[in-house]
Amino acid sequence: MKTNKCFQKILFKFFLFSILITNPISATAEWTTLVFIQARNNLNKFASKNINDMAMVGSNKNLNILVQLYQPNNRGVWRYKINKNKLELDSFLKSNTDGTNTSDLVGAMKWATSKYPAKKYSLVLWNHGVGILDPNWNGSHRIFSSKLITDDQNLQTEYLKTTNENKMEQEKMHHRGILFNEQSKTYMNNQQLVEALKQIKNNVLKNKKIDIFGMDACLMAMLEVGYQSRNYAKYMVASQEVELAYGWPYIQIMNQLSLGNMSPIKLAESIVLFYRQYYKNKIPFFTQSAVNLENIIHVKNNVDQVVALVNNCKKQDKNAIKNLIKNARKHSIQFSTKFYVDLHSFYFQLSQQLKQHYFNKNSKQKNHFLLKNVSNLKKALKIGMKLIENAVIASTAGKKLKSVKGISIYFPLKGIDKSYYKTEFAQNSLWVDLLKFSQEK
């Protein structure tokens, strides 16, 4: 699909010279979808392309397509309703906000829900996204290189070559976040995001959850992100791996929504399907998954059970268990950021390591108490893999990552980032215990 260059030029002129139009409150639609676009960074031209795609469908009686936009080198906030082949400037806020604060996101949802009410709501965060950790960003150089910037939409290249520069940049920084504003050197950290989601649910939606919480960003489909969002949204849609800067296929998504009678679960599944159709012949390393956040607590509880059983086993055979965990981690599927791994893959690899070490024909292990604990651990891993599969209602991946199952987890090879300790998952689970144990000398 080629971008309409003429329309794109008109789009930018419209951004600069739009006349403020005051609209009455719309009739209740089936869906209102708000795309929160933080484009004060090197993704700006791709924001134009995505908005152009949305306008190719436009709002109708079933659907309100809304955008809150932050433009480079322009103060203020632009709020648009996207209609068929045109942008309708709903309001312009002169506020010098940078689009990375809790109040920015909450205010955007208040505008969307009060002026464009609907039976169901989706919120999409559009920006660079780099996972669960938060950055120490002093402005000396870019903190991200996460969405892959390319002018070749039909990108066909080897995965490691494509992401080599990206890997080097990320490994230097060792920090993560979302909604990066490169001009103000600010971003939204995990605690701010959770607080925003909480306020949206309690104060904006009157104790109702967001139907779809999407992140058109890189590396956000993590257990930790889902866990901290579980009380505020029904479904999460995100990528385990980096995304191309072209992002989501908004034409197909909005066209499906415009037809009406679309349930949240069907929308979540459709986004993943359309993503696959859009990228399957372009790149070999795409991922996208839809997660039922109601089931994420079961995955977290299983992680606690697995770690507790590891702790039991290591009392009897510490060095062997530690080496098996290290080997499992080594063979797990990891992503461009090397300390994020597919959780299902790690579970599978650990189960295989335990089987080969303790239950092969040549095993001389006679400690029945240990073997019982190892057996229980293998059972917990098997249950955990099934729980992951149940939580992920839809997933897709390119041929380089075809075995991933839709949920990543933080698993560094060395050290634990200080910001990770601040996350809800680290504070409420036993996972850090396993990380520390795996890194012992």
Long-range contacts (C-beta under 8 A, 24 or more apart in sequence): 1-153, 1-251, 3-49, 3-52, 4-52, 7-52, 7-55, 7-85, 8-48, 8-49, 8-52, 11-48, 11-51, 11-52, 11-87, 12-48, 14-87, 14-89, 15-69, 15-71, 15-74, 15-78, 16-74, 18-78, 18-87, 18-89, 18-92, 19-89, 20-89, 20-91, 20-92, 21-88, 21-89, 21-90, 22-91, 23-81, 23-88, 23-90, 23-115, 25-114, 25-115, 25-116, 25-117, 26-64, 26-115, 26-116, 26-117, 27-61, 28-117, 28-118, 28-119, 29-59, 29-61, 29-62, 29-63, 29-64, 29-116, 29-117, 29-118, 29-119, 30-62, 30-63, 30-118, 30-119, 30-120, 30-257, 30-260, 30-261, 30-262, 31-62, 31-63, 31-64, 31-118, 31-119, 31-120, 31-121, 31-122, 31-257, 31-262, 31-267, 32-63, 32-64, 32-66, 32-112, 32-113, 32-116, 32-117, 32-118, 32-120, 32-121, 32-122, 33-63, 33-64, 33-65, 33-66, 33-121, 33-122, 33-123, 33-124, 33-212, 33-254, 33-257, 34-66, 34-67, 34-68, 34-108, 34-109, 34-112, 34-121, 34-122, 34-123, 34-124, 35-65, 35-66, 35-67, 35-68, 35-124, 35-126, 35-216, 36-68, 36-99, 36-105, 36-108, 36-123, 36-124, 36-125, 36-126, 36-179, 37-67, 37-68, 37-69, 37-70, 37-126, 37-127, 38-70, 38-99, 38-100, 38-125, 38-126, 38-127, 38-179, 38-180, 38-181, 39-69, 39-70, 39-71, 39-72, 39-126, 39-127, 40-70, 40-71, 40-72, 40-98, 40-99, 40-181, 40-182, 40-183, 40-184, 41-72, 41-127, 41-128, 41-144, 41-180, 41-181, 41-182, 41-183, 42-149, 42-182, 43-127, 43-128, 43-147, 43-149, 43-245, 44-71, 44-72, 46-147, 46-245, 46-246, 46-247, 47-126, 49-246, 50-126, 50-216, 50-246, 50-247, 50-248, 50-250, 51-80, 51-82, 51-87, 53-249, 53-250, 53-251, 53-254, 54-82, 54-250, 54-251, 54-254, 55-82, 55-83, 55-84, 55-85, 55-86, 55-87, 56-84, 56-85, 56-251, 57-84, 57-250, 57-251, 57-254, 57-255, 57-258, 58-82, 58-83, 58-84, 58-85, 58-86, 58-254, 58-258, 59-83, 59-84, 59-258, 60-84, 60-258, 61-260, 62-257, 62-258, 62-259, 62-260, 63-254, 63-257, 63-258, 63-260, 64-112, 64-116, 64-118, 65-254, 66-90, 66-111, 66-112, 66-116, 68-99, 68-108, 68-111, 70-98, 70-99, 70-181, 72-183, 73-183, 77-104, 79-108, 79-111, 81-116, 90-115, 98-181, 98-183, 98-184, 98-186, 99-179, 99-181, 100-179, 100-180, 100-181, 100-184, 100-186, 100-187, 100-188, 100-192, 101-188, 101-192, 102-188, 102-192, 102-193, 102-195, 102-196, 102-199, 105-188, 105-193, 105-196, 105-200, 106-196, 106-199, 106-200, 106-203, 106-204, 109-200, 109-204, 109-205, 110-204, 113-204, 113-205, 120-211, 120-212, 120-264, 121-205, 121-210, 121-211, 121-212, 122-210, 122-211, 122-212, 122-213, 122-214, 122-267, 123-200, 123-210, 123-212, 123-213, 123-214, 123-233, 124-212, 124-214, 124-215, 124-216, 124-248, 125-178, 125-179, 125-214, 125-215, 125-216, 125-217, 126-216, 126-217, 126-247, 127-178, 127-179, 127-180, 127-216, 127-217, 128-178, 128-179, 128-180, 128-217, 128-218, 129-177, 129-178, 129-179, 129-215, 129-217, 129-218, 129-219, 129-220, 129-238, 130-170, 130-175, 130-176, 130-177, 130-178, 130-217, 130-218, 130-219, 130-337, 131-176, 131-218, 131-219, 131-220, 131-222, 131-225, 131-337, 131-340, 131-408, 131-410, 132-176, 132-190, 132-222, 132-224, 132-225, 132-410, 132-420, 132-423, 132-425, 133-174, 133-175, 133-176, 133-177, 133-410, 133-417, 133-419, 133-420, 134-175, 134-176, 134-177, 134-187, 134-189, 134-190, 134-419, 134-422, 135-173, 135-175, 135-176, 135-177, 135-187, 135-189, 135-419, 136-175, 137-175, 137-185, 137-186, 137-187, 138-185, 139-185, 142-169, 142-182, 143-173, 143-175, 143-177, 143-180, 143-187, 144-169, 144-170, 144-180, 145-169, 145-170, 146-170, 146-217, 146-218, 146-219, 146-242, 146-336, 147-217, 147-218, 147-242, 147-243, 147-244, 147-245, 147-247, 148-242, 148-243, 148-244, 148-245, 149-245, 150-244, 150-245, 153-244, 153-246, 153-282, 154-281, 154-282, 155-244, 155-282, 155-283, 156-282, 156-283, 156-284, 157-283, 159-284, 159-285, 159-400, 162-283, 162-285, 163-242, 163-285, 163-336, 166-242, 166-336, 167-336, 167-337, 167-338, 170-336, 170-337, 171-338, 174-417, 175-417, 175-419, 176-219, 176-337, 176-419, 178-215, 178-217, 178-220, 189-419, 190-225, 190-228, 190-419, 190-422, 190-423, 191-422, 193-228, 194-228, 194-229, 194-232, 194-424, 197-229, 197-232, 197-233, 198-231, 198-232, 200-232, 201-231, 201-232, 209-233, 209-234, 210-234, 211-235, 211-264, 211-267, 212-237, 212-264, 212-267, 212-268, 212-271, 213-237, 213-293, 214-238, 214-248, 214-271, 215-239, 216-243, 216-247, 216-248, 217-243, 218-242, 218-243, 218-336, 219-335, 219-336, 219-337, 219-340, 219-408, 221-287, 221-288, 221-289, 221-291, 221-406, 221-407, 221-408, 222-340, 222-407, 222-408, 222-409, 222-410, 223-296, 223-299, 223-300, 223-303, 223-343, 223-407, 223-408, 223-409, 223-425, 224-409, 224-410, 224-423, 224-424, 224-425, 224-426, 226-291, 226-293, 226-296, 226-391, 226-407, 227-296, 227-297, 227-300, 227-424, 227-425, 227-428, 227-429, 228-423, 228-424, 228-425, 229-293, 230-293, 230-294, 230-296, 230-297, 233-293, 234-264, 234-292, 234-293, 234-294, 235-264, 235-265, 235-267, 235-268, 235-290, 235-291, 235-292, 235-293, 235-393, 236-290, 236-291, 236-293, 237-268, 237-271, 237-272, 237-288, 237-289, 237-290, 237-291, 238-288, 238-289, 238-291, 239-286, 239-287, 239-288, 239-289, 240-287, 240-289, 240-335, 240-340, 240-342, 240-397, 240-401, 240-404, 240-406, 240-407, 240-408, 241-285, 241-286, 241-287, 241-335, 241-336, 241-397, 241-401, 241-404, 242-285, 242-335, 242-336, 243-286, 244-279, 244-282, 244-283, 244-286, 248-274, 248-275, 249-274, 249-275, 249-277, 249-278, 252-277, 252-278, 265-292, 265-393, 268-393, 268-394, 269-393, 269-394, 272-394, 272-395, 272-396, 273-394, 273-396, 275-396, 276-396, 279-398, 280-398, 283-398, 284-398, 284-399, 284-400, 285-397, 285-398, 285-400, 285-401, 286-396, 286-397, 286-398, 286-401, 287-395, 287-396, 287-397, 287-398, 287-401, 287-404, 287-406, 288-395, 288-396, 288-397, 289-392, 289-394, 289-395, 289-396, 289-406, 289-407, 290-392, 290-393, 290-394, 290-395, 290-406, 291-391, 291-392, 291-393, 291-406, 291-407, 292-390, 292-391, 292-392, 292-393, 295-387, 295-390, 295-391, 296-391, 298-387, 298-390, 298-391, 299-343, 299-384, 299-387, 299-388, 299-391, 299-407, 300-425, 300-428, 300-429, 302-380, 302-383, 302-384, 302-387, 303-343, 303-384, 303-409, 303-429, 303-430, 303-431, 304-429, 304-430, 304-431, 305-380, 305-384, 306-347, 306-377, 306-380, 306-381, 306-384, 306-434, 307-429, 307-430, 307-431, 307-433, 307-434, 308-430, 309-373, 309-376, 309-377, 309-380, 310-377, 310-434, 310-437, 311-433, 311-437, 312-373, 312-376, 312-377, 313-370, 313-373, 313-374, 313-377, 314-437, 316-367, 316-369, 316-370, 316-373, 317-365, 317-367, 317-370, 320-357, 322-437, 322-438, 322-440, 324-350, 324-353, 324-354, 324-357, 325-350, 325-353, 325-434, 325-437, 325-438, 326-438, 327-353, 328-352, 328-353, 329-411, 329-413, 329-438, 332-411, 333-401, 333-403, 333-404, 334-411, 335-401, 335-408, 338-413, 339-410, 339-411, 339-412, 339-413, 340-408, 340-409, 340-410, 340-411, 341-408, 341-409, 341-411, 342-403, 342-404, 342-405, 342-407, 342-408, 343-384, 343-388, 343-405, 343-407, 343-408, 343-409, 344-385, 344-388, 344-389, 344-404, 344-405, 344-406, 344-407, 345-403, 345-404, 345-405, 346-409, 346-411, 347-381, 347-384, 347-385, 347-388, 348-381, 348-385, 350-381, 351-378, 351-381, 351-382, 354-378, 354-381, 410-435, 411-435, 411-438, 412-439, 413-439, 414-439, 415-439
